[in-house]
């Protein structure tokens, strides 16, 4: 297989046949290089992580479930260093190509997984989403992606970043494949009544550009038509930036806890922007975290109030299409800041979110997102499928 | 030439014959890889610096003077990334070997230059010293080294770090070679009466360990014998840490100015400790700098008062021998902090300082330093030679 998009990790070509039979028989998948595969080093997108870790002794349960269900693992994929990024930039192994917009970043941190799915090199791919790492590359590369309810897929055997946010997610170009993979990966207990009401998140749409608003409008219209009712609503009583700041503080704190000892021991090489995030993370205090957790509780209560059973929220996945690859870091930081103001809405409080790919007037991929109540993952995937079948948005 | 100590930059072997005749005829030297040599890329100890810079069009005047004086350039040497370090650690190209203590760091940032001189691969080597980058590796590797008076050797054609501190310095194992190189490199105008009085810097000795105090005592004794008088003195009326903090603030500020645009454009890979210094440097404010410059002025006035014509100060070059190579970064930071409390004394205010190598009871190299008045560089080198000839301290 030729890796035209620099999405796969090179040097350790992993190929594992799935079980002879199962619900995913015939499908080929890739896994972000933070998932353990027994006998192989989990590289985490950083050469010093790879150098200082031995081969995994067990395969991550998420990968194993897919193999047991008949899917074939075709390789591991490039990730932002230790999942610390949402633009898909990797200074060590190269930034994977965004097949739909080659002069733009693919989004990350599950960059390689999105890239190889968008290029059609595999049927689906595993990623992880802490602060947007599945949703952003799905939007930028124009594919389906889900960040499931926090806790519904075991995190065992993956490189942990911020455990109270980390989730295992996946990408596909086909909505039906998204659903089939969900039946295998998601733990039981995801019950949700069918959606009957749409909430259009006004404050989230206000953050997105006109091009994105125009591009997602037809899907929102179709969704309204499929449901009994809808309303416009400001999700955050104050300002989405307040929710984002709180999430950022807690995520930094947890990421620091996950990696500080290794960093102190190894003095690893990072690209400057990744190192900068770790340095700033090391300055977060316990007091900062306490204050942020209070905001996060309010955020959670508000989202539970909005998401009565049968409710689904529509919002743009990202405020804009993917930025150009060659921006300055200071420009990239501004882009990132705007994006996480949207991804924090579900990410900070463990809610499931799916991306439905659409295209702007300029031909660039972006996405409409749906956020459902906790445990409504299957319903979200099914509703996304209905929307796709109801119209052609691509 | 076999590089047994990983001191030379590999991949671009530079060899330039010196002029047919001159005061340095027959001597071979190396230059830290921050000095431009026409036709070659100046690598600066960082692969992304090398990748984003073309070959130099002119040779740095300091290198050219040596070639014109008959010395042969045998190669460029490894440096801490962009001279940002004093321990000699380079995560990209490897930390050069300390030939006198192979399980310990060589000191830096002029690490490779000190390493190849100590191993005897060249007769002398060029380094640079902003906050200790010649003096520290000279002490750790047990060789002679000088940080000259600020401004006496042109900085043109070298990678600038903090211009109000940067100096060009050099290393040799032979005190006579130190003097000969000085006659070629130092601008005219370095006049100083012969030294007549020794000041023993009590507060500096108090920071050094007992092993260092014991090791340098015989040289101090000999110096007392060669001069008319001596006294014990606290250099800093308050605390050397105050001088060090002020120097650190201004140096960070200047280093940020030197590299911020390139970092923003390139997003380079750094080892974590180097990135951390740049990140913290970016948080220094103009107000911080103003306050620090006031302390620096007081520091300068005090040193001028102590260094009446004919006065020379004795102090330990480093508080301890080189630390082990495998320490944690948090431990390395503590070591660094202690070291710069000594190196800031001359470094913050542009004074010349030479290192005279001695050995601890454990057989580890350390150094006694002499600081003289501005422009007393030749006198310092000559006095160091007299001390060496008066006794065997090795």
Interface residues (C-beta under 8 A of the other chain):
Chain A: X48 X89 X91 X92 X263 X264 X265 X267 X268 X269 X270 X271 X272 X273 X275 X276 X278 X279 X280 X328 X329 X330 X332
Chain B: X48 X89 X91 X92 X263 X264 X265 X267 X268 X269 X270 X271 X272 X273 X275 X276 X278 X279 X280 X328 X329 X330 X332
